[in-house]
């Protein structure tokens, strides 16, 4: 299901769009074979295995070859793309019938990728806008994911749970779209298998998915994702990462958790854009005009994602979920504290290296200003205040602990920047370590004090 080079005709329409669209439609039809899984039972893998064998060894020319062939397939005289897609689907089918992957999730994983790409190709007929292409993938994949799960439920005579189906379909589509942005066209098998495995995890964690949670989660996260892209606060991949993260936080944690998350993304994005031209002149501006990519989003929020997943899992195990709540808030406090310290504190002169206190040029890794320290403390306090107001069970002392954890995480970021960033670790890894410090300090302090 590739993106291929296209030559513009005199009319301005891409000359290779129609073959690409037909190929995407062909892959979608192959993906639809997954719906027969409840009828085929343990033989659910067979149709895909047959397609894989035919693609690899049987179809070397003719109309079917032309329908499914990618440029690389034509050079090699073999439908490797279709074979890989079908083999991945066959592997998921075996996991569903032999290992325990729920059949609806197998179907959803195949359908969201196949029809998501078809939706993207349909949009590509009229525009090359990457955001609209991602929207086409999201709409096509989500609708197909819901329809596939509903079809399995009907064939299996089980309940049709539309809110749950919608959550899983949208989450799976976002995962697939994100991986497609990050990887290459030949990696469709990896995208499909990864989507299936993550859907399995999401399904296990989503003990109870209410209609209100799903509707609110989708409406709010999609609206904020669109706004972040339109305002230049995130790239397409960054937008997809943020929307997926927001959806999982709302469904697994709740509105209060989402408010803590947004306090980082909202205030942090505004601070990044603040006096951006001056930051560019000083050499401290974020790349891509401040638009957050996937690496930036995950570097700052990966710990938070792990915390909300552990919180959801704690409902099935004898573990106090409150610790993960504080760890989540502490990681976000560290992320916002570090962002404000860098984006606002970096506007002031005479930064000093945190390890030796010698004066260094603005933008030097590990360089800090006293103004940046103040802004960092304000940032961590903002997250602590939001947690106090909206997270259940957070006490004033707990909010202070969150603020302290965030402040220490910010300084850990500076310390790592002065010692290991660049030579050993990249900026995203340092951000991850800083948020981890914020999470651990907050959770341990709450455990000791409360």
HUMOFEN-V935658 format. One record per residue. N is the residue number from 1. PHI is phi in whole degrees, -180 to 180 (* if undefined). BURIAL is # if it has 16 or more other C-alpha atoms within 10 Angstrom, else .. Layout:
n/phi/burial
N/PHI/BURIAL
N/PHI/BURIAL
This chain:
n/phi/burial
1/*/#
2/-93/#
3/-99/.
4/-122/.
5/-65/.
6/-128/.
7/-104/.
8/-73/.
9/-81/.
10/-61/.
11/-76/.
12/93/.
13/-91/.
14/-67/#
15/-69/#
16/-102/.
17/-66/#
18/-61/.
19/-59/.
20/-64/#
21/-65/#
22/-62/#
23/-63/#
24/-61/#
25/-64/#
26/-64/#
27/-64/#
28/-63/#
29/-64/.
30/-62/#
31/-61/#
32/-65/#
33/-57/#
34/-62/#
35/-63/#
36/-77/#
37/-55/#
38/-62/#
39/-79/.
40/-78/.
41/63/.
42/-70/.
43/-94/#
44/-60/#
45/-75/#
46/-59/#
47/-59/#
48/-72/#
49/-62/#
50/-65/.
51/-63/#
52/-63/#
53/-65/#
54/-63/#
55/-67/#
56/-80/#
57/-128/.
58/-102/.
59/-99/#
60/-116/#
61/-164/.
62/91/.
63/-61/.
64/-66/.
65/-62/#
66/-66/#
67/-66/#
68/-99/#
69/-74/#
70/-87/#
71/-54/.
72/-67/.
73/-63/#
74/-66/#
75/-66/.
76/-94/.
77/69/#
78/-152/#
79/-85/#
80/-66/#
81/-63/#
82/-66/#
83/-62/#
84/-65/#
85/-60/#
86/-67/#
87/-66/#
88/-63/#
89/-64/#
90/-64/#
91/-64/#
92/-65/#
93/-63/#
94/-66/#
95/-61/#
96/-72/#
97/-93/#
98/-116/.
99/-107/.
100/124/.
101/-60/#
102/-56/#
103/-56/#
104/-58/#
105/-74/#
106/-58/#
107/-63/#
108/-62/#
109/-62/#
110/-71/#
111/-70/#
112/-65/#
113/-72/#
114/-65/#
115/-82/#
116/-62/#
117/-66/#
118/-63/#
119/-62/#
120/-65/#
121/-69/#
122/-62/#
123/-64/#
124/-65/#
125/-66/#
126/-117/.
127/-154/.
128/-102/.
129/-61/.
130/-66/.
131/-67/#
132/-66/.
133/-63/#
134/-65/#
135/-65/#
136/-63/#
137/-62/#
138/-63/#
139/-69/#
140/-62/#
141/-67/#
142/-65/#
143/-62/#
144/-67/#
145/-63/#
146/-65/#
147/-63/#
148/-64/#
149/-65/#
150/-65/#
151/-64/#
152/-63/#
153/-61/#
154/-66/.
155/-68/.
156/-95/.
157/58/.
158/-113/.
159/-67/.
160/-91/.
161/-105/.
162/-60/#
163/-59/#
164/-67/#
165/-60/#
166/-65/#
167/-59/#
168/-67/#
169/-65/#
170/-68/#
171/-61/#
172/-64/#
173/-65/#
174/-64/#
175/-61/#
176/-63/#
177/-64/#
178/-65/#
179/-63/#
180/-66/#
181/-69/#
182/-88/.
183/-108/.
184/-114/.
185/-61/#
186/-73/#
187/-95/#
188/-54/#
189/-59/#
190/-66/#
191/-62/#
192/-65/#
193/-66/#
194/-64/#
195/-62/#
196/-62/#
197/-67/#
198/-69/#
199/-62/#
200/-60/#
201/-65/.
202/-61/#
203/-64/#
204/-69/.
205/-81/#
206/-81/#
207/-61/.
208/-138/.
209/-113/#
210/-90/.
211/-59/.
212/-63/.
213/-59/#
214/-68/#
215/-62/.
216/-65/.
217/-60/#
218/-67/#
219/-62/.
220/-71/#
221/-68/#
222/-66/#
223/-61/.
224/-69/#
225/-63/#
226/-62/#
227/-63/.
228/-64/#
229/-71/#
230/-62/.
231/-86/.
232/77/#
233/-85/#
234/-152/#
235/-76/#
236/-61/#
237/-64/#
238/-65/#
239/-63/#
240/-61/#
241/-62/#
242/-66/#
243/-66/#
244/-61/#
245/-60/#
246/-62/#
247/-62/#
248/-66/#
249/-66/#
250/-66/#
251/-73/#
252/-87/#
253/-107/#
254/136/#
255/-64/#
256/-62/#
257/-61/#
258/-65/#
259/-62/#
260/-63/#
261/-61/#
262/-69/#
263/-61/#
264/-74/#
265/-64/#
266/-68/.
267/-66/.
268/-62/#
269/-65/#
270/-63/.
271/-68/#
272/-66/#
273/-77/#
274/-64/.
275/49/.
276/-65/#
277/-62/.
278/-65/.
279/-64/#
280/-62/.
281/-64/.
282/-83/.
283/77/.
284/-120/#
285/-76/#
286/-66/.
287/-71/.
288/57/.
289/57/.
290/85/#
291/-71/#
292/-79/#
293/-96/#
294/-61/#
295/-60/#
296/-67/#
297/-62/#
298/-72/#
299/-60/#
300/-89/#
301/-121/#
302/-61/#
303/-64/#
304/-62/#
305/-64/#
306/-62/.
307/-63/#
308/-71/#
309/-67/#
310/-65/#
311/-62/#
312/-64/#
313/-70/#
314/-64/#
315/-70/.
316/-107/.
317/-132/.
318/-77/.
319/-127/.
320/-76/.
321/-67/#
322/-61/#
323/-62/#
324/-70/#
325/-64/#
326/-69/#
327/-63/#
328/-60/#
329/-63/#
330/-64/#
331/-67/#
332/-69/#
333/-63/#
334/-65/#
335/-64/#
336/-71/#
337/-60/#
338/-67/#
339/-64/#
340/-66/#
341/-61/#
342/-77/#
343/-75/#
344/-100/#
345/-65/#
346/-70/#
347/-79/#
348/-103/.
349/-82/.
350/59/#
351/-66/#
352/-123/#
353/-66/#
354/-66/#
355/-87/.
356/-123/.
357/66/.
358/-78/.
359/-70/#
360/-132/#
361/-65/.
362/-56/#
363/90/#
364/-68/#
365/-59/#
366/89/#
367/-81/#
368/-132/#
369/-124/#
370/-68/.
371/-66/#
372/-63/#
373/-64/#
374/-66/#
375/-61/#
376/-63/#
377/-65/#
378/-63/#
379/-61/#
380/-67/#
381/-68/#
382/-61/#
383/-65/#
384/-60/#
385/-68/#
386/-63/#
387/-62/#
388/-62/#
389/-77/#
390/-124/#
391/-91/#
392/-65/.
393/85/.
394/-79/#
395/-94/.
396/-56/.
397/-65/.
398/-63/#
399/-64/#
400/-65/#
401/-63/#
402/-61/#
403/-62/#
404/-65/#
405/-60/#
406/-64/#
407/-64/#
408/-68/#
409/-63/#
410/-60/#
411/-71/#
412/-64/#
413/-60/#
414/-64/#
415/-64/#
416/-67/#
417/-62/#
418/-79/#
419/-113/.
420/-125/.
421/-66/#
422/99/.
423/-77/.
424/-118/.
425/-124/.
426/-85/.
427/-62/#
428/-64/#
429/-66/#
430/-67/#
431/-61/#
432/-60/#
433/-63/#
434/-65/#
435/-68/#
436/-66/#
437/-61/#
438/-59/#
439/-68/#
440/-67/#
441/-61/#
442/-64/#
443/-66/#
444/-67/#
445/-65/#
446/-65/#
447/-61/.
448/-81/.
449/-100/.
450/-108/.
